Amino acid sequence: MIPSLTSTEWQTSGNLWRSLRMIPTIGLALGFALSTSPVTHAQDATALAPGESAATNAIVFAGPPAEFNALTASRTELEQYGIPPRPDPSDTVPFARWKKLVMSPQTRLSDVTVTATKIFHGPARNAKVKGVVENTTLATSDNWSAYAITDAKGTFTANNSYVYGEWSVPAVGVENCNDAPYLSSQWIGFDGAFVSGDVLQAGTEVDGCPSSYSAWYEWYTTGCTVNSASQPCYSYNLSLAINPGDLVVGEVWYTTAAPHGHAYIYNYSTQKSASVAFNQPTSPSANYVGNSVEWVVERPDGGAYNLTNYVSDQFNWTLGWNGTSYFYPGSSPSTATVYDISMTCPGWTPSSSCTSTTDISTVDLFSYGTLWFYADGPAYQ
């Protein structure tokens, strides 16, 4: 069982958990009827950017009718309502998480609007390997604090490959707004770690000065450097309310049939959820590599902005699936490489606050499915 520690005890634990190999905890989920809108068909998203290409136009799924039973529904029926793929019941932990996700009391928002932002969440920038501890490769990046698992190209291109995680939305800590703006993103996704340049992802945004909280999705396109209709280089906010302290669960999955990208975000605290499907933006370099899964706290826009002082954040039940194998940060196939990535400078205002080796965000593995992220150095003001 995970011990109940105070936030102070977690923050002072340092890298203790990094060297521990602990048995993953197992939880059982209770099944409940799904409470949804009476609308039962998908609708086109609204509030898209002027001139945006049809390739990026998302489908927003309304929830199923009250009598719908996700436990017995066919794969086609699950897809019709934007419900994540159902694991085999014999896979105890993944099935329990899925069951809780789709059968907990919730209102599926069928009138979700999708709004283009000017923020992008890209691949790990300036990523460097620093060494190996047990079965984990330590690395640094200018914009990622993360656990990432990489394997051969195409590992996660099987139909219904997915990545899953639950996290608490952190509150913005004390900030010196003279050095604003501050940005941070908590997300799960595919690709972007070391080899691939695209990123299929969804998560939450916690920004400071002024404080703001939102849910978003994005399929970052390899080589994207400027915002344009044909090569949009930004994320899309969903009108799903996010508040500090909320418990949020996300699942991102890939399908071989278009639209290929899918994101399901459920706010356990408000009992509201949203499900969207979307294609990778059209560009000369668009390519889904499918070689990594990751759980990330990011400094968006390639690390161009100061990191929000989020203090600490917990991710639970982190797992990925590629149709044949499960990938946990602490237990993955022998062919995979597990990376523990710390976020470092350069890029900070004022520049005197840190050097290229200063940690500003780190992550520790507590058990196979639990990660703890910490704001360090100049981020902790």
Secondary structure per residue as TSV (DSSP state, phi and psi in degrees):
chain	resnum	aa	ss	phi	psi
A	1	M	-	360.0	149.1
A	2	I	-	-77.3	125.6
A	3	P	-	-67.7	150.8
A	4	S	-	-89.7	105.3
A	5	L	-	-113.9	154.6
A	6	T	-	-76.4	162.7
A	7	S	H	-60.6	-33.9
A	8	T	H	-66.5	-41.2
A	9	E	H	-64.3	-37.9
A	10	W	H	-65.0	-44.5
A	11	Q	H	-65.5	-30.6
A	12	T	T	-91.4	3.1
A	13	S	T	-74.9	-15.6
A	14	G	T	57.5	-135.3
A	15	N	T	-98.0	20.5
A	16	L	G	-57.7	-44.7
A	17	W	G	-72.0	-20.7
A	18	R	G	-58.3	-34.5
A	19	S	G	-94.1	0.0
A	20	L	-	-96.2	141.9
A	21	R	-	-113.8	109.3
A	22	M	-	-119.0	153.2
A	23	I	-	-71.4	132.7
A	24	P	-	-66.5	145.3
A	25	T	-	-79.8	152.5
A	26	I	-	-122.4	129.3
A	27	G	-	-119.3	151.2
A	28	L	-	-108.0	135.4
A	29	A	-	-102.1	147.6
A	30	L	-	-95.6	143.6
A	31	G	-	-92.1	136.6
A	32	F	-	-135.4	159.5
A	33	A	-	-70.8	144.9
A	34	L	-	-87.2	122.5
A	35	S	E	-94.7	122.1
A	36	T	E	-139.5	175.3
A	37	S	-	-70.3	152.4
A	38	P	S	-69.7	-16.7
A	39	V	-	-68.7	131.8
A	40	T	-	-123.6	19.8
A	41	H	S	-128.8	156.5
A	42	A	-	-72.5	150.9
A	43	Q	E	-133.5	155.4
A	44	D	E	-70.8	144.7
A	45	A	-	-72.7	159.0
A	46	T	-	-119.6	-178.7
A	47	A	S	61.1	35.5
A	48	L	-	-80.1	159.4
A	49	A	-	-66.1	144.9
A	50	P	T	-57.1	131.8
A	51	G	T	78.0	7.9
A	52	E	-	-69.2	142.8
A	53	S	-	-72.1	153.0
A	54	A	G	-63.9	-23.2
A	55	A	G	-62.3	-26.3
A	56	T	G	-100.0	2.1
A	57	N	-	-72.6	115.5
A	58	A	-	-78.3	156.2
A	59	I	E	-102.9	126.1
A	60	V	E	-102.7	124.9
A	61	F	-	-94.9	129.8
A	62	A	-	-77.1	159.7
A	63	G	-	-76.9	166.0
A	64	P	-	-74.1	167.5
A	65	P	-	-67.5	165.0
A	66	A	T	-60.0	-31.4
A	67	E	T	-84.1	0.0
A	68	F	-	-67.1	136.0
A	69	N	-	-119.2	104.2
A	70	A	T	-66.0	-23.0
A	71	L	T	-68.9	-31.1
A	72	T	T	-112.6	-4.8
A	73	A	-	-65.4	151.2
A	74	S	-	-74.7	165.9
A	75	R	H	-59.5	-40.0
A	76	T	H	-62.7	-40.5
A	77	E	H	-67.6	-38.6
A	78	L	H	-61.8	-43.9
A	79	E	H	-63.6	-36.4
A	80	Q	H	-58.7	-32.9
A	81	Y	T	-108.0	15.2
A	82	G	T	65.7	31.5
A	83	I	-	-92.4	133.4
A	84	P	-	-56.0	152.8
A	85	P	-	-58.6	141.4
A	86	R	-	-86.2	121.3
A	87	P	-	-67.6	162.0
A	88	D	-	-65.4	132.1
A	89	P	T	-56.8	-22.8
A	90	S	T	-71.5	-17.4
A	91	D	S	-86.5	86.2
A	92	T	H	-54.8	-54.4
A	93	V	H	-68.4	-51.6
A	94	P	H	-58.2	-39.9
A	95	F	H	-66.4	-40.5
A	96	A	H	-62.6	-41.1
A	97	R	H	-66.9	-42.5
A	98	W	H	-61.6	-44.7
A	99	K	H	-60.7	-42.8
A	100	K	H	-66.0	-39.5
A	101	L	H	-61.4	-47.7
A	102	V	H	-94.7	-14.4
A	103	M	H	-114.8	-2.1
A	104	S	S	-67.8	150.9
A	105	P	S	-57.9	125.8
A	106	Q	-	-160.4	154.5
A	107	T	E	-107.0	115.1
A	108	R	E	-78.1	122.5
A	109	L	-	-79.7	108.8
A	110	S	T	-88.0	-12.8
A	111	D	T	-105.6	27.1
A	112	V	-	-62.3	133.4
A	113	T	-	-99.6	149.1
A	114	V	E	-115.5	119.4
A	115	T	E	-120.5	124.5
A	116	A	E	-68.1	135.7
A	117	T	-	-106.0	-176.6
A	118	K	S	-111.6	23.3
A	119	I	-	-110.6	136.8
A	120	F	-	-122.5	148.8
A	121	H	-	-119.0	101.2
A	122	G	-	-105.4	-166.1
A	123	P	S	-71.7	170.1
A	124	A	-	-63.6	126.7
A	125	R	S	-98.0	139.1
A	126	N	S	52.3	42.8
A	127	A	-	-72.9	133.7
A	128	K	E	-136.6	133.4
A	129	V	E	-81.3	134.2
A	130	K	E	-111.3	-18.9
A	131	G	E	156.9	-178.6
A	132	V	E	-127.9	131.6
A	133	V	E	-121.2	117.1
A	134	E	T	52.0	-119.0
A	135	N	T	-103.2	18.2
A	136	T	E	-120.5	132.4
A	137	T	E	-91.9	121.9
A	138	L	E	-84.8	138.2
A	139	A	E	-149.4	169.5
A	140	T	E	-130.3	159.2
A	141	S	E	-152.4	154.8
A	142	D	S	-74.3	-22.1
A	143	N	S	-133.1	-8.4
A	144	W	E	-113.3	136.4
A	145	S	E	-115.5	118.8
A	146	A	E	-162.9	158.9
A	147	Y	E	-107.6	125.4
A	148	A	E	-130.1	142.1
A	149	I	E	-121.3	119.3
A	150	T	E	-110.4	153.4
A	151	D	-	-150.2	-166.6
A	152	A	S	-63.6	154.3
A	153	K	T	-55.4	134.0
A	154	G	T	89.7	-1.5
A	155	T	T	-58.1	-37.1
A	156	F	T	-110.8	35.1
A	157	T	-	-103.9	0.5
A	158	A	S	-67.3	149.5
A	159	N	T	-58.3	134.2
A	160	N	T	67.8	22.2
A	161	S	E	-59.8	139.1
A	162	Y	E	-145.7	160.6
A	163	V	E	-130.9	141.3
A	164	Y	E	-135.6	150.7
A	165	G	E	-170.4	153.2
A	166	E	E	-121.3	139.1
A	167	W	E	-149.1	155.9
A	168	S	E	-90.5	132.0
A	169	V	-	-73.5	116.3
A	170	P	-	-73.1	154.7
A	171	A	-	-89.3	148.0
A	172	V	-	-65.6	126.5
A	173	G	-	-80.7	-172.2
A	174	V	-	-64.3	131.2
A	175	E	-	-127.4	148.0
A	176	N	-	-93.7	98.7
A	177	C	G	-70.2	-5.2
A	178	N	G	-65.3	-22.4
A	179	D	G	-108.1	19.6
A	180	A	-	-71.3	163.4
A	181	P	-	-88.4	163.9
A	182	Y	E	-120.5	132.8
A	183	L	E	-131.0	145.1
A	184	S	-	-153.3	146.8
A	185	S	E	-131.8	139.5
A	186	Q	E	-115.3	119.5
A	187	W	E	-152.7	166.4
A	188	I	E	-124.0	151.9
A	189	G	E	-179.4	-176.4
A	190	F	E	-113.9	145.1
A	191	D	S	69.6	168.6
A	192	G	-	102.9	-7.5
A	193	A	S	-100.9	103.6
A	194	F	S	75.3	-46.4
A	195	V	S	-108.3	-53.8
A	196	S	-	-83.1	149.5
A	197	G	-	-105.9	-13.9
A	198	D	-	-85.8	161.3
A	199	V	E	-145.5	119.8
A	200	L	E	-101.5	117.2
A	201	Q	E	-156.1	164.2
A	202	A	E	-159.3	152.3
A	203	G	E	178.6	-152.4
A	204	T	E	-123.1	157.1
A	205	E	E	-120.9	129.7
A	206	V	E	-127.2	106.7
A	207	D	E	-117.3	155.5
A	208	G	B	-121.0	152.6
A	209	C	T	63.2	68.4
A	210	P	T	-84.5	160.2
A	211	S	T	-68.8	136.8
A	212	S	E	-151.1	151.3
A	213	Y	E	-137.3	135.4
A	214	S	E	-156.4	164.0
A	215	A	E	-110.1	146.0
A	216	W	E	-153.0	166.2
A	217	Y	E	-139.8	162.8
A	218	E	E	-166.1	147.4
A	219	W	E	-122.2	92.0
A	220	Y	E	-66.2	136.7
A	221	T	-	-103.2	132.7
A	222	T	T	-51.7	130.5
A	223	G	T	83.1	5.1
A	224	C	-	-71.7	120.7
A	225	T	-	-127.3	-20.8
A	226	V	S	-136.0	153.7
A	227	N	-	-78.8	128.6
A	228	S	-	-156.6	165.4
A	229	A	S	-65.2	-37.0
A	230	S	S	-83.7	-23.4
A	231	Q	S	-137.0	68.9
A	232	P	-	-66.7	130.8
A	233	C	-	-117.3	58.8
A	234	Y	S	-159.0	169.7
A	235	S	-	-97.8	170.6
A	236	Y	E	-122.9	122.1
A	237	N	E	-80.2	144.0
A	238	L	E	-105.8	144.6
A	239	S	S	-81.4	54.2
A	240	L	-	-109.9	115.0
A	241	A	-	-62.8	133.0
A	242	I	-	-127.0	132.0
A	243	N	-	-128.4	153.7
A	244	P	T	-59.9	135.1
A	245	G	T	91.5	-10.9
A	246	D	-	-64.7	145.0
A	247	L	E	-94.5	118.1
A	248	V	E	-117.6	140.1
A	249	V	E	-120.7	140.5
A	250	G	E	-132.9	145.6
A	251	E	E	-136.5	132.8
A	252	V	E	-119.9	131.3
A	253	W	E	-139.1	158.6
A	254	Y	E	-115.2	136.2
A	255	T	-	-123.3	147.7
A	256	T	S	-74.2	-19.1
A	257	A	S	-96.7	142.9
A	258	A	S	-72.4	147.6
A	259	P	S	-71.2	138.8
A	260	H	-	-82.3	-27.4
A	261	G	E	-99.1	140.6
A	262	H	E	-140.7	143.2
A	263	A	E	-142.3	132.9
A	264	Y	E	-123.7	120.3
A	265	I	E	-122.5	125.7
A	266	Y	E	-125.4	124.3
A	267	N	E	-92.3	101.1
A	268	Y	T	-58.5	-34.2
A	269	S	T	-69.7	-37.2
A	270	T	T	-98.7	-10.5
A	271	Q	T	59.5	39.0
A	272	K	E	-120.2	144.1
A	273	S	E	-140.0	162.3
A	274	A	E	-144.3	144.5
A	275	S	E	-133.0	129.0
A	276	V	E	-132.8	153.5
A	277	A	E	-129.7	144.2
A	278	F	E	-160.2	157.9
A	279	N	-	-101.1	161.7
A	280	Q	-	-67.7	136.8
A	281	P	-	-56.3	144.1
A	282	T	-	-75.3	128.0
A	283	S	-	-162.4	160.6
A	284	P	T	-57.9	-25.6
A	285	S	T	-108.3	12.3
A	286	A	-	-63.1	124.4
A	287	N	-	-163.3	119.3
A	288	Y	-	-87.9	112.9
A	289	V	-	-82.7	-41.8
A	290	G	-	66.8	47.3
A	291	N	-	-118.3	2.8
A	292	S	E	-153.7	153.8
A	293	V	E	-123.9	151.1
A	294	E	E	-156.0	157.7
A	295	W	E	-128.3	120.6
A	296	V	E	-135.5	140.5
A	297	V	E	-108.1	122.8
A	298	E	E	-121.0	148.0
A	299	R	-	-95.8	102.6
A	300	P	H	-63.0	174.9
A	301	D	H	57.8	40.4
A	302	G	H	69.7	16.3
A	303	G	H	87.0	21.4
A	304	A	T	-74.7	-19.7
A	305	Y	S	-113.8	157.4
A	306	N	E	-63.3	148.1
A	307	L	E	-80.1	133.8
A	308	T	-	-58.3	138.8
A	309	N	-	-76.5	85.8
A	310	Y	-	-88.3	-2.4
A	311	V	-	67.4	-74.1
A	312	S	E	-155.9	158.7
A	313	D	E	-154.0	141.6
A	314	Q	E	-113.0	129.6
A	315	F	E	-107.9	131.9
A	316	N	E	-118.4	158.6
A	317	W	E	54.3	43.3
A	318	T	E	-78.7	119.9
A	319	L	E	-156.0	155.2
A	320	G	E	-131.2	160.2
A	321	W	E	-144.9	137.5
A	322	N	-	-122.1	18.9
A	323	G	S	98.8	-22.0
A	324	T	S	-131.7	-28.5
A	325	S	-	-136.6	152.2
A	326	Y	E	-98.1	144.3
A	327	F	E	-121.9	111.3
A	328	Y	B	-110.5	150.0
A	329	P	T	-55.3	-28.5
A	330	G	T	-107.8	0.8
A	331	S	B	-159.5	104.1
A	332	S	-	-137.1	167.6
A	333	P	-	-55.7	152.7
A	334	S	T	-63.4	-20.6
A	335	T	T	-78.7	-14.0
A	336	A	-	-88.0	157.5
A	337	T	E	-118.0	127.1
A	338	V	E	-100.3	127.4
A	339	Y	E	-113.4	133.2
A	340	D	E	-106.4	110.2
A	341	I	E	-109.4	125.9
A	342	S	E	-101.1	140.7
A	343	M	E	-86.0	131.0
A	344	T	E	-126.8	172.2
A	345	C	-	-80.2	173.6
A	346	P	S	-85.1	-179.2
A	347	G	-	96.0	78.7
A	348	W	-	-155.0	146.7
A	349	T	S	-118.7	118.4
A	350	P	S	-78.6	152.8
A	351	S	G	-64.0	-20.9
A	352	S	G	-71.4	-10.0
A	353	S	G	-74.5	-20.8
A	354	C	-	-159.0	163.7
A	355	T	-	-115.8	-178.5
A	356	S	T	-67.8	-10.7
A	357	T	T	-110.9	3.6
A	358	T	-	-78.4	124.7
A	359	D	E	-74.3	131.2
A	360	I	E	-118.0	-10.0
A	361	S	E	-160.7	130.1
A	362	T	E	-131.2	166.8
A	363	V	E	-140.9	141.3
A	364	D	E	-123.9	144.0
A	365	L	E	-90.3	121.9
A	366	F	E	-93.6	-44.9
A	367	S	E	-147.5	-178.2
A	368	Y	T	-55.8	-30.0
A	369	G	T	-115.4	6.0
A	370	T	E	-123.8	126.4
A	371	L	E	-122.2	144.4
A	372	W	E	-121.0	126.9
A	373	F	E	-105.8	144.4
A	374	Y	E	-133.8	137.1
A	375	A	E	-81.9	126.0
A	376	D	-	-122.4	175.1
A	377	G	G	52.8	-134.7
A	378	P	G	-67.1	-18.0
A	379	A	G	-68.6	-27.1
A	380	Y	-	-95.1	97.1
A	381	Q	-	-103.3	360.0
